[in-house]
Amino acid sequence: MLDENGQPTRKAQKFINFGVTVVDARITDMQPNRKFVERMQLKQKASADRAIAREQRIQEQEQRLLAIAKGEREVAERQAQAKVEQIQRTTEAQTEKQLAITQAEKLKEQAQIERETSEIHLEKAKIEAQTVKTLADAESYKKRVILEADNALAQKLDAEIKIQTLWAQAYAKRAVPTNVFGAAGDTPVGGDGEVRAFMQMLTLDAAKRLSYERDIKK
């Protein structure tokens, strides 16, 4: 307690009235009574219990904080692992998607190339067919013009030559009898005139079979 001047108040001692001032005091060999000792022991025990409780509270607080930190660390690890797995799955999905797109584009380009190649082959085939047709028409026109120009004279001459060659070979190899019996003028004897007449008949028959006119148009 403080007095009005702010100084600690002291209990007035009786020896002050006799002009005695205590400069230094020592209390030795103090023998407290039993109750005081018990109270002090209880106080010490309570103080110790409080200290133990305080230490336990601090320990529990630290353990709680440790558990919280451990839980947070585990949660953070799981979140990090999940994030890594998610990123990996996303990357794999993106890669598969890109591969699918690339494959689709490749197939599309290949189909486009095949279609263009088919169109080129078709156009080439059309041009070749047109060329063949044009050449055939030109050859046909050429032959037709030649035939119309000379009335197929070359073909007719060639056919006549072959026919006459065959008849000449047959005439050269004919068998002529030495003696012929028959009425005068009525029995064929295989003379040259008879053979020529026979050959002319065969030639006319061949021309008829070939369906062409031997006369040359003017």
ChimeraX attribute file (.defattr): number of C-alpha atoms within 10 A of each C-alpha:
attribute: neighborCount
match mode: 1-to-1
recipient: residues
	/A:1	7
	/A:2	9
	/A:3	9
	/A:4	7
	/A:5	7
	/A:6	8
	/A:7	9
	/A:8	9
	/A:9	11
	/A:10	9
	/A:11	5
	/A:12	8
	/A:13	9
	/A:14	9
	/A:15	10
	/A:16	10
	/A:17	9
	/A:18	7
	/A:19	8
	/A:20	10
	/A:21	10
	/A:22	8
	/A:23	5
	/A:24	5
	/A:25	6
	/A:26	5
	/A:27	5
	/A:28	6
	/A:29	6
	/A:30	6
	/A:31	8
	/A:32	9
	/A:33	8
	/A:34	9
	/A:35	9
	/A:36	11
	/A:37	12
	/A:38	12
	/A:39	11
	/A:40	12
	/A:41	12
	/A:42	12
	/A:43	12
	/A:44	12
	/A:45	12
	/A:46	12
	/A:47	12
	/A:48	12
	/A:49	12
	/A:50	13
	/A:51	12
	/A:52	12
	/A:53	13
	/A:54	12
	/A:55	12
	/A:56	13
	/A:57	13
	/A:58	12
	/A:59	13
	/A:60	14
	/A:61	12
	/A:62	13
	/A:63	14
	/A:64	12
	/A:65	12
	/A:66	13
	/A:67	13
	/A:68	12
	/A:69	13
	/A:70	13
	/A:71	12
	/A:72	12
	/A:73	12
	/A:74	12
	/A:75	12
	/A:76	12
	/A:77	12
	/A:78	12
	/A:79	12
	/A:80	12
	/A:81	12
	/A:82	12
	/A:83	12
	/A:84	12
	/A:85	12
	/A:86	12
	/A:87	12
	/A:88	12
	/A:89	12
	/A:90	12
	/A:91	12
	/A:92	12
	/A:93	12
	/A:94	12
	/A:95	12
	/A:96	12
	/A:97	12
	/A:98	12
	/A:99	12
	/A:100	12
	/A:101	12
	/A:102	12
	/A:103	12
	/A:104	12
	/A:105	12
	/A:106	12
	/A:107	12
	/A:108	12
	/A:109	12
	/A:110	12
	/A:111	12
	/A:112	12
	/A:113	12
	/A:114	12
	/A:115	12
	/A:116	12
	/A:117	12
	/A:118	12
	/A:119	12
	/A:120	12
	/A:121	12
	/A:122	12
	/A:123	12
	/A:124	12
	/A:125	12
	/A:126	12
	/A:127	12
	/A:128	12
	/A:129	12
	/A:130	12
	/A:131	12
	/A:132	12
	/A:133	12
	/A:134	12
	/A:135	12
	/A:136	12
	/A:137	12
	/A:138	12
	/A:139	12
	/A:140	12
	/A:141	12
	/A:142	12
	/A:143	13
	/A:144	13
	/A:145	13
	/A:146	14
	/A:147	14
	/A:148	11
	/A:149	11
	/A:150	13
	/A:151	17
	/A:152	18
	/A:153	17
	/A:154	12
	/A:155	12
	/A:156	18
	/A:157	12
	/A:158	12
	/A:159	15
	/A:160	16
	/A:161	12
	/A:162	12
	/A:163	17
	/A:164	16
	/A:165	12
	/A:166	12
	/A:167	19
	/A:168	13
	/A:169	11
	/A:170	12
	/A:171	14
	/A:172	9
	/A:173	9
	/A:174	11
	/A:175	9
	/A:176	10
	/A:177	8
	/A:178	6
	/A:179	6
	/A:180	11
	/A:181	8
	/A:182	9
	/A:183	8
	/A:184	7
	/A:185	7
	/A:186	7
	/A:187	10
	/A:188	13
	/A:189	16
	/A:190	15
	/A:191	9
	/A:192	10
	/A:193	9
	/A:194	12
	/A:195	16
	/A:196	14
	/A:197	11
	/A:198	14
	/A:199	18
	/A:200	14
	/A:201	12
	/A:202	15
	/A:203	16
	/A:204	14
	/A:205	12
	/A:206	15
	/A:207	17
	/A:208	12
	/A:209	9
	/A:210	11
	/A:211	9
	/A:212	11
	/A:213	12
	/A:214	13
	/A:215	9
	/A:216	10
	/A:217	10
	/A:218	5
